[in-house]
Amino acid sequence: EVQLVESGGVVVQPGGSLRLSCAASGFTFDDYAMHWVRQAPGKGLEWVSLISWDGGSTYYADSVKGRFTISRDNSKNSLYLQMNSLRAEDTALYYCAKVAATRLYYYYMDVWGKGTTVTVSS
Amino acid sequence: DIVMTQSPDSLAVSLGERATINCKSSQSVLYSSNNKNYLAWYQQKPGQPPKLLIYWASTRESGVPDRFSGSGSGTDFTLTISSLQAEDVAVYYCQQYYSTPSFGPGTKVDIK
């Protein structure tokens, strides 16, 4: 069964840092690009970041560019999101999602994790 | 960046009746080289992650009931639930994947 499990969400103070993880199983992880998508409480979905299957290419939403870094460790079947200079508006449920096709960036997301909650508050 | 809009924000439909959700992109998401519309629809029920319903604007994901259908091309798209069931109460999002992804604001569907 294809599965994505996020972890690392906590309560952090404004200006703080946090690293989220997403553990993948049930598919050949290093064949697929991966996304982070977030959802603020009671709000819609916001795309955050995309990384290629080999980690060689990364893309970010303007709202997080320069503060967040996406990475992956294919030997550990894991995706990460390093979040620095956190703001109250970064408070959200963070999902990792798998791209549906191998070795392509611009494709729909076919599998989502259940998310991990990040709260930025003093 | 491609901006996605949806209408209406919410709708209430009687059980067994049709629900129609519209989605518009700020630029065409039709890729001319393969004639595919890079548009997906997701369903999100309370407390759950989004679930893929439709991709390429009109292709139903495996296991999705055939009462769900997608149509449209270029910049204008529609998700139709032909006969609303109680389990279809959810928020529905369109998303373009022609470039770095963007989602519509969502449409909440309830029972009248």
Boltz contact constraints between the chains, C-beta under 6 A:
constraints:
  - contact:
      token1: [A, 44]
      token2: [B, 105]
      max_distance: 6.0
  - contact:
      token1: [A, 44]
      token2: [B, 106]
      max_distance: 6.0
  - contact:
      token1: [A, 45]
      token2: [B, 93]
      max_distance: 6.0
  - contact:
      token1: [A, 45]
      token2: [B, 103]
      max_distance: 6.0
  - contact:
      token1: [A, 47]
      token2: [B, 101]
      max_distance: 6.0
  - contact:
      token1: [A, 59]
      token2: [B, 100]
      max_distance: 6.0
  - contact:
      token1: [A, 95]
      token2: [B, 49]
      max_distance: 6.0
  - contact:
      token1: [A, 106]
      token2: [B, 97]
      max_distance: 6.0
  - contact:
      token1: [A, 107]
      token2: [B, 97]
      max_distance: 6.0
  - contact:
      token1: [A, 108]
      token2: [B, 40]
      max_distance: 6.0
  - contact:
      token1: [A, 108]
      token2: [B, 55]
      max_distance: 6.0
  - contact:
      token1: [A, 108]
      token2: [B, 97]
      max_distance: 6.0
  - contact:
      token1: [A, 110]
      token2: [B, 52]
      max_distance: 6.0
  - contact:
      token1: [A, 112]
      token2: [B, 49]
      max_distance: 6.0
  - contact:
      token1: [A, 112]
      token2: [B, 50]
      max_distance: 6.0
  - contact:
      token1: [A, 114]
      token2: [B, 49]
      max_distance: 6.0
